[in-house]
Amino acid sequence: MQRLLRVAGQTVATAESLTGGRLAALFTDVPGASDVYVGGVVTYATELKASLLGVSARIIAEHGVVSSECAQAMAAGVRALTGATYGVSTTGVAGPSEQEGKPPGTVFVGIAGPDLVVGLALELRGKRAQIQDRTCREALATFEQVLRREETPLG
């Protein structure tokens, strides 16, 4: 994934809620990460999703923060905040209790890029840490798929 970004001269930033910085740690866990990873924010509180990432009051009121709409807005917001080519976000319920009437394991990933904003819904099982880790793996895998689709063949 980092090779794809590096070759294309692109960058990525993260906006996290339920993963609490784990996604950023995975992006920075490899040598050369600073070539493509510009940074990220952990917006655990709803107020920060709005004030830092620009998630609208309408999205929060109509869909809640545990929604595809919020994940997409978070991804677009971190992209705008950092100037990165792509934004990747995570929001949802890690557990042990429900949030917004949604059970643990209800997770959404958002990806925003130059010509796309997409959301991925996940229904995960397991304990809190397992849900957080699986969310990160799914976010990375989905982001890599997006990059591969956007990759332009050479020659």
C-alpha positions as YAML, in Angstrom:
chain: A
units: angstrom
residues:
- id: 1
  name: MET
  ca: [0.00, 0.00, 0.00]
- id: 2
  name: GLN
  ca: [2.76, 2.44, 0.88]
- id: 3
  name: ARG
  ca: [4.50, 1.60, -2.37]
- id: 4
  name: LEU
  ca: [1.34, 2.44, -4.29]
- id: 5
  name: LEU
  ca: [1.08, 5.79, -2.54]
- id: 6
  name: ARG
  ca: [4.79, 6.56, -2.91]
- id: 7
  name: VAL
  ca: [4.90, 5.74, -6.64]
- id: 8
  name: ALA
  ca: [1.85, 7.92, -7.25]
- id: 9
  name: GLY
  ca: [3.19, 10.76, -5.06]
- id: 10
  name: GLN
  ca: [0.11, 10.53, -2.82]
- id: 11
  name: THR
  ca: [-0.44, 10.77, 0.91]
- id: 12
  name: VAL
  ca: [-2.92, 9.54, 3.52]
- id: 13
  name: ALA
  ca: [-4.26, 10.76, 6.86]
- id: 14
  name: THR
  ca: [-6.45, 9.02, 9.44]
- id: 15
  name: ALA
  ca: [-9.47, 10.01, 11.51]
- id: 16
  name: GLU
  ca: [-10.30, 7.51, 14.23]
- id: 17
  name: SER
  ca: [-12.94, 6.99, 16.83]
- id: 18
  name: LEU
  ca: [-13.37, 3.42, 18.09]
- id: 19
  name: THR
  ca: [-9.83, 2.40, 17.06]
- id: 20
  name: GLY
  ca: [-8.27, 5.08, 19.25]
- id: 21
  name: GLY
  ca: [-5.05, 5.54, 17.25]
- id: 22
  name: ARG
  ca: [-4.47, 1.91, 16.30]
- id: 23
  name: LEU
  ca: [-4.94, 2.64, 12.62]
- id: 24
  name: ALA
  ca: [-2.34, 5.42, 12.73]
- id: 25
  name: ALA
  ca: [0.04, 3.04, 14.49]
- id: 26
  name: LEU
  ca: [-0.35, 0.51, 11.68]
- id: 27
  name: PHE
  ca: [0.33, 3.12, 9.01]
- id: 28
  name: THR
  ca: [3.48, 4.26, 10.83]
- id: 29
  name: ASP
  ca: [4.72, 0.79, 11.77]
- id: 30
  name: VAL
  ca: [6.75, 0.38, 8.58]
- id: 31
  name: PRO
  ca: [9.98, 2.10, 7.51]
- id: 32
  name: GLY
  ca: [9.41, 5.04, 5.19]
- id: 33
  name: ALA
  ca: [5.93, 5.77, 6.52]
- id: 34
  name: SER
  ca: [6.71, 9.48, 6.70]
- id: 35
  name: ASP
  ca: [6.88, 9.56, 2.90]
- id: 36
  name: VAL
  ca: [3.14, 8.87, 2.64]
- id: 37
  name: TYR
  ca: [1.47, 9.23, 6.07]
- id: 38
  name: VAL
  ca: [0.91, 12.87, 7.03]
- id: 39
  name: GLY
  ca: [-0.86, 12.34, 10.36]
- id: 40
  name: GLY
  ca: [-4.20, 11.82, 11.94]
- id: 41
  name: VAL
  ca: [-6.66, 12.64, 14.68]
- id: 42
  name: VAL
  ca: [-8.49, 10.60, 17.26]
- id: 43
  name: THR
  ca: [-11.95, 12.11, 17.63]
- id: 44
  name: TYR
  ca: [-13.50, 9.94, 20.28]
- id: 45
  name: ALA
  ca: [-15.95, 12.63, 21.38]
- id: 46
  name: THR
  ca: [-18.80, 13.64, 19.08]
- id: 47
  name: GLU
  ca: [-17.93, 17.31, 19.62]
- id: 48
  name: LEU
  ca: [-14.47, 16.76, 18.14]
- id: 49
  name: LYS
  ca: [-15.88, 14.98, 15.11]
- id: 50
  name: ALA
  ca: [-17.81, 18.19, 14.46]
- id: 51
  name: SER
  ca: [-15.22, 20.82, 15.42]
- id: 52
  name: LEU
  ca: [-12.05, 19.19, 14.05]
- id: 53
  name: LEU
  ca: [-13.38, 17.19, 11.12]
- id: 54
  name: GLY
  ca: [-16.40, 19.22, 10.11]
- id: 55
  name: VAL
  ca: [-18.95, 16.42, 10.54]
- id: 56
  name: SER
  ca: [-22.20, 18.33, 10.17]
- id: 57
  name: ALA
  ca: [-24.83, 18.63, 12.87]
- id: 58
  name: ARG
  ca: [-27.30, 17.29, 10.30]
- id: 59
  name: ILE
  ca: [-25.33, 14.05, 9.83]
- id: 60
  name: ILE
  ca: [-24.99, 13.61, 13.58]
- id: 61
  name: ALA
  ca: [-28.70, 14.29, 14.17]
- id: 62
  name: GLU
  ca: [-30.05, 12.22, 11.27]
- id: 63
  name: HIS
  ca: [-27.59, 9.31, 11.17]
- id: 64
  name: GLY
  ca: [-25.57, 9.43, 14.39]
- id: 65
  name: VAL
  ca: [-21.83, 9.05, 14.75]
- id: 66
  name: VAL
  ca: [-22.10, 5.28, 14.32]
- id: 67
  name: SER
  ca: [-22.97, 5.48, 10.63]
- id: 68
  name: SER
  ca: [-21.54, 5.27, 7.16]
- id: 69
  name: GLU
  ca: [-22.41, 8.93, 6.64]
- id: 70
  name: CYS
  ca: [-20.32, 9.93, 9.65]
- id: 71
  name: ALA
  ca: [-17.40, 7.73, 8.57]
- id: 72
  name: GLN
  ca: [-17.43, 9.30, 5.12]
- id: 73
  name: ALA
  ca: [-17.60, 12.82, 6.57]
- id: 74
  name: MET
  ca: [-14.72, 12.02, 8.94]
- id: 75
  name: ALA
  ca: [-12.58, 10.76, 6.05]
- id: 76
  name: ALA
  ca: [-13.35, 13.84, 3.96]
- id: 77
  name: GLY
  ca: [-12.75, 16.05, 6.98]
- id: 78
  name: VAL
  ca: [-9.30, 14.68, 7.82]
- id: 79
  name: ARG
  ca: [-8.33, 14.93, 4.18]
- id: 80
  name: ALA
  ca: [-9.31, 18.61, 4.18]
- id: 81
  name: LEU
  ca: [-7.67, 19.24, 7.56]
- id: 82
  name: THR
  ca: [-4.31, 17.73, 6.61]
- id: 83
  name: GLY
  ca: [-4.13, 18.26, 2.87]
- id: 84
  name: ALA
  ca: [-3.61, 14.52, 2.33]
- id: 85
  name: THR
  ca: [-4.60, 12.89, -0.93]
- id: 86
  name: TYR
  ca: [-6.70, 10.34, 0.97]
- id: 87
  name: GLY
  ca: [-8.46, 10.21, 4.31]
- id: 88
  name: VAL
  ca: [-9.31, 6.94, 6.05]
- id: 89
  name: SER
  ca: [-11.66, 6.89, 9.03]
- id: 90
  name: THR
  ca: [-13.11, 4.48, 11.58]
- id: 91
  name: THR
  ca: [-16.20, 4.87, 13.71]
- id: 92
  name: GLY
  ca: [-18.46, 2.41, 15.48]
- id: 93
  name: VAL
  ca: [-19.04, 0.46, 18.66]
- id: 94
  name: ALA
  ca: [-16.17, -1.53, 20.17]
- id: 95
  name: GLY
  ca: [-18.16, -2.49, 23.26]
- id: 96
  name: PRO
  ca: [-18.90, -3.72, 25.73]
- id: 97
  name: SER
  ca: [-22.19, -1.79, 25.61]
- id: 98
  name: GLU
  ca: [-24.38, -0.39, 22.85]
- id: 99
  name: GLN
  ca: [-24.05, 3.11, 21.46]
- id: 100
  name: GLU
  ca: [-26.88, 4.89, 19.67]
- id: 101
  name: GLY
  ca: [-28.86, 1.66, 20.01]
- id: 102
  name: LYS
  ca: [-26.29, -0.25, 17.96]
- id: 103
  name: PRO
  ca: [-24.56, -3.35, 19.33]
- id: 104
  name: PRO
  ca: [-20.81, -3.85, 19.75]
- id: 105
  name: GLY
  ca: [-19.22, -4.78, 16.46]
- id: 106
  name: THR
  ca: [-21.24, -2.28, 14.42]
- id: 107
  name: VAL
  ca: [-18.45, -0.49, 12.59]
- id: 108
  name: PHE
  ca: [-18.04, 1.86, 9.65]
- id: 109
  name: VAL
  ca: [-14.94, 2.72, 7.66]
- id: 110
  name: GLY
  ca: [-14.76, 5.80, 5.45]
- id: 111
  name: ILE
  ca: [-12.37, 6.54, 2.62]
- id: 112
  name: ALA
  ca: [-12.16, 9.88, 0.85]
- id: 113
  name: GLY
  ca: [-9.93, 10.68, -2.10]
- id: 114
  name: PRO
  ca: [-9.68, 13.08, -5.00]
- id: 115
  name: ASP
  ca: [-12.65, 11.56, -6.83]
- id: 116
  name: LEU
  ca: [-14.41, 9.40, -4.27]
- id: 117
  name: VAL
  ca: [-15.99, 9.18, -0.87]
- id: 118
  name: VAL
  ca: [-17.05, 5.69, 0.18]
- id: 119
  name: GLY
  ca: [-18.25, 3.96, 3.29]
- id: 120
  name: LEU
  ca: [-17.93, 0.36, 4.37]
- id: 121
  name: ALA
  ca: [-20.27, -1.23, 6.93]
- id: 122
  name: LEU
  ca: [-18.93, -4.06, 9.10]
- id: 123
  name: GLU
  ca: [-20.63, -6.35, 11.59]
- id: 124
  name: LEU
  ca: [-17.79, -7.75, 13.70]
- id: 125
  name: ARG
  ca: [-17.78, -10.22, 16.56]
- id: 126
  name: GLY
  ca: [-15.45, -10.53, 19.50]
- id: 127
  name: LYS
  ca: [-14.19, -8.63, 22.49]
- id: 128
  name: ARG
  ca: [-13.38, -4.93, 22.41]
- id: 129
  name: ALA
  ca: [-9.72, -5.29, 21.37]
- id: 130
  name: GLN
  ca: [-10.60, -7.86, 18.72]
- id: 131
  name: ILE
  ca: [-13.19, -5.53, 17.21]
- id: 132
  name: GLN
  ca: [-10.71, -2.64, 17.20]
- id: 133
  name: ASP
  ca: [-7.95, -4.73, 15.60]
- id: 134
  name: ARG
  ca: [-10.26, -6.24, 13.00]
- id: 135
  name: THR
  ca: [-11.58, -2.77, 12.13]
- id: 136
  name: CYS
  ca: [-8.03, -1.63, 11.42]
- id: 137
  name: ARG
  ca: [-7.28, -4.66, 9.25]
- id: 138
  name: GLU
  ca: [-10.50, -4.16, 7.28]
- id: 139
  name: ALA
  ca: [-9.80, -0.44, 6.86]
- id: 140
  name: LEU
  ca: [-6.29, -1.13, 5.53]
- id: 141
  name: ALA
  ca: [-7.50, -3.87, 3.18]
- id: 142
  name: THR
  ca: [-10.30, -1.68, 1.82]
- id: 143
  name: PHE
  ca: [-7.97, 1.27, 1.37]
- id: 144
  name: GLU
  ca: [-5.50, -0.90, -0.54]
- id: 145
  name: GLN
  ca: [-8.34, -2.09, -2.81]
- id: 146
  name: VAL
  ca: [-9.26, 1.54, -3.52]
- id: 147
  name: LEU
  ca: [-5.65, 2.37, -4.35]
- id: 148
  name: ARG
  ca: [-5.32, -0.61, -6.67]
- id: 149
  name: ARG
  ca: [-8.51, 0.37, -8.51]
- id: 150
  name: GLU
  ca: [-7.23, 3.92, -8.90]
- id: 151
  name: GLU
  ca: [-3.75, 2.83, -10.00]
- id: 152
  name: THR
  ca: [-3.06, 3.79, -13.61]
- id: 153
  name: PRO
  ca: [-1.18, 1.24, -15.72]
- id: 154
  name: LEU
  ca: [2.19, 2.45, -16.98]
- id: 155
  name: GLY
  ca: [3.18, 2.59, -20.64]
...
